[in-house]
């Protein structure tokens, strides 16, 4: 299992949003509200696709100084 550390996973609604977007394609996917992690069995290329989708959904902040600054402004 690979873990992806996320942010803003605060409720079952967040879990549902992630599951609706990814669970059909990645049936091993599990979302943990307490740790704000997504766990999944996937190849490295699939993990990158999952990260992109989590970023689109607002649960993963892109890397880089500009994106950290943008994330700060959106709080």
C-alpha positions in Angstrom: 0.0 0.0 0.0 1.2 3.5 -0.9 0.2 6.4 1.3 -0.5 9.9 -0.1 -0.6 12.6 2.6 -3.4 15.0 1.8 -5.0 18.0 3.4 -8.6 19.2 4.0 -10.0 15.7 4.4 -12.4 16.6 7.3 -15.6 14.6 6.9 -17.4 11.7 5.2 -18.4 14.1 2.4 -14.7 14.5 1.6 -14.3 10.8 1.6 -17.3 10.4 -0.7 -15.9 13.0 -3.1 -12.5 11.1 -3.3 -14.2 7.7 -3.6 -16.6 8.9 -6.3 -13.6 10.2 -8.3 -11.2 7.3 -7.8 -12.6 4.1 -6.2 -14.0 2.6 -9.5 -10.5 2.7 -11.1 -8.6 1.9 -7.9 -10.7 -0.6 -5.8 -8.0 -0.9 -3.1 -8.2 2.9 -2.3 -8.9 3.8 1.4 -9.3 7.3 2.8 -8.5 8.0 6.5 -10.0 11.2 7.9 -7.9 11.1 11.1 -4.6 11.1 9.3 -5.8 12.8 6.1 -4.1 10.1 4.1 -5.2 8.2 1.0 -3.8 4.6 0.8 -3.9 2.6 -2.4 -2.2 -0.3 -4.2 -1.1 1.2 -7.5 1.9 1.5 -9.9 4.0 4.6 -9.9 2.3 6.0 -13.0 -1.1 5.3 -11.4 0.0 7.1 -8.2 0.9 10.2 -10.2 -2.6 10.1 -11.8 -4.2 9.8 -8.4 -2.1 12.7 -7.1 -3.3 14.8 -10.0 -6.9 14.0 -9.3 -6.5 14.7 -5.6 -5.0 18.0 -6.5 -7.9 18.8 -8.8 -10.3 17.9 -6.0 -8.5 20.3 -3.6 -7.1 17.6 -1.3 -3.4 17.8 -2.4 -1.4 21.0 -2.8 0.9 21.1 -5.7 4.6 21.4 -5.0 6.6 24.7 -5.5 6.8 28.0 -3.8 4.2 29.7 -5.9 1.6 27.0 -5.1 2.5 27.2 -1.4 1.8 30.9 -1.5 -1.4 30.4 -3.4 -2.5 27.8 -0.9 -1.8 30.3 1.9 -4.0 32.9 0.2 -6.9 30.5 -0.3 -7.2 29.7 3.5 
